[in-house]
């Protein structure tokens, strides 16, 4: 039976980072991925992902985010390619709503700089506020996952793709992981299985659900208004729901998507990976209502999935029934930007059972 110091199940955004971190610490580590490397059937694809610092979701994320920025720039140096582009982030919403008030509170608590801003080309209704944060931008998501995997293998990790994990169990002082083609033994196990955590972590006592989301790209009729030197990433808390977008950086156009707003499913089996015109309707309605610069046809659509906890915050912890198992799940549609520091935290927990990063608010037992 092949034996490893650690096995990582799921090698998307979080798993690839954990695999890299464990490998560069000298651990004999195996990464198991059920799909091809850097695939489009999980939560870590879609060309770009937003990164921010003044985190409206919870101010306790900010210290972890600051570390994430450091680690993304370090990964750029190691990989020899550009992974992160700073554009700033424009947040628009009701003055007393979750978004703008949350951004201001995180900035106040952590001494982050915010600026007054020109909201063009957005329409801002009466009673709404807008705020600009310079320390924000976007990540090239597939390139980030690929860079972590490449550096992990260079550091000595083994990566086995298209090998689904069927189950895992404790075995004496270690663990056994069974796939379709092999059975492995390890001292420590890291589970970063995305939506498939609903199965592999069914005994975690965390009520995880899965939400199908669609990312869309539109062709601007005035492309110059959507250049990244003029058009930052944005978040917009509108009466139609929460939306986000990124500047036009290639022929696909400007990227816009709805955040949440779809049914919660018990597992990934119910996710329809085929897009339809119906996916465009809520985003087109938002653009028509809230953006003054006209956009034309939808040039591309892509499905991804959120894995969601009831409070929309992550779970990063040791498994309550087995301290040799470390879990990261429920990233709830806002987790990718944290990937390199999550990899570091997971390696800390696997190595010593503790980390210097403030993750108490992300513990699994909050749902007990």
Beta strands, then each sheet from edge to edge (+ up, - down):
strand 1: 2-9
strand 2: 29-32
strand 3: 48-51
strand 4: 84-86
strand 5: 89-94
strand 6: 128-133
strand 7: 137-140
strand 8: 158-160
strand 9: 165-171
strand 10: 174-179
strand 11: 183-191
strand 12: 209-220
strand 13: 233-238
strand 14: 241-246
strand 15: 254-259
strand 16: 264-265
strand 17: 295-308
strand 18: 315-319
strand 19: 322-329
sheet 1: 8+ 2+ 1+ 11+ 10- 9+
sheet 2: 8+ 2+ 1+ 11+ 19+ 18-
sheet 3: 3+ 7- 4+
sheet 4: 6+ 5- 13- 14+ 15- 12+ 16-
sheet 5: 6+ 5- 13- 14+ 15- 12+ 17-
end
